[in-house]
Amino acid sequence: MRLRVEFTTEPFDLDEAPAHALVAREVIEAAELDAVDVGPFGNTAEGGADSVLTAVDALLRKTLRAGATRISLQVNVIEEGE
């Protein structure tokens, strides 16, 4: 099964990236995922279910420790051919 995760971390800071946002980027870029798109207002990543779920676990734990007060997260199953 393939999954796509979309997430944001808060609070936002438009002047400079907060520590939790930098940690989120590091976690997702280091994970064994097929497609990663990291941006200032939203992030997406795709991969096998085990890889995505492992990355989500690390993302939640590490960004909360780094000061995130809210994490919005959506996980979708990717149908074959998408």
C-alpha positions in Angstrom: 0.0 0.0 0.0 1.2 3.5 -0.9 0.3 6.6 1.2 0.5 10.3 0.8 0.9 12.5 3.9 0.2 16.2 4.0 1.1 18.2 7.1 1.8 21.6 8.7 3.3 22.5 12.0 2.5 25.6 14.0 3.0 28.2 15.3 3.9 30.0 12.1 6.6 32.6 11.9 6.8 34.4 8.6 10.2 36.1 9.4 12.2 32.9 10.0 11.5 29.2 10.1 10.8 28.1 13.6 12.8 25.1 15.1 9.8 22.7 14.7 9.5 23.5 11.0 13.2 22.8 10.5 12.9 19.6 12.4 9.9 18.5 10.3 11.9 19.2 7.1 14.9 17.1 8.4 12.7 14.2 9.4 10.8 14.0 6.1 13.9 14.6 3.9 15.8 11.8 5.8 12.9 9.3 5.6 12.8 6.6 3.0 10.1 8.2 0.9 9.6 8.4 -2.9 8.4 12.0 -3.2 8.8 14.9 -0.9 7.6 18.5 -1.3 8.4 20.8 1.6 7.1 24.4 1.5 6.3 27.3 3.9 2.6 26.6 4.3 2.3 22.8 3.7 4.3 19.7 3.1 3.6 16.5 1.3 5.4 13.1 1.1 4.6 9.8 -0.5 5.9 6.3 -0.1 5.2 2.8 1.1 2.9 2.5 4.1 5.6 1.4 6.5 8.0 4.2 5.5 5.3 6.9 5.7 4.0 5.7 9.0 7.5 5.6 10.5 8.2 9.1 9.2 4.9 10.4 10.7 5.7 8.9 14.1 9.1 10.6 14.1 7.6 13.8 12.7 5.0 14.0 15.5 7.5 13.2 18.3 10.3 15.4 17.2 8.4 18.5 16.1 6.4 18.5 19.4 9.7 18.3 21.3 11.0 21.2 19.1 8.1 23.5 20.1 5.2 22.7 17.8 1.9 23.5 19.5 -0.2 22.2 16.7 0.3 19.7 13.9 -2.3 19.3 11.2 -2.0 16.0 9.4 -3.8 14.1 6.6 -2.9 10.6 5.3 -4.4 9.3 2.1 -4.1 5.9 0.4 -2.8 6.4 -3.1 -4.6 4.3 -5.7 -2.5 2.6 -8.4 -1.9 4.8 -11.4 -2.1 8.1 -9.4 
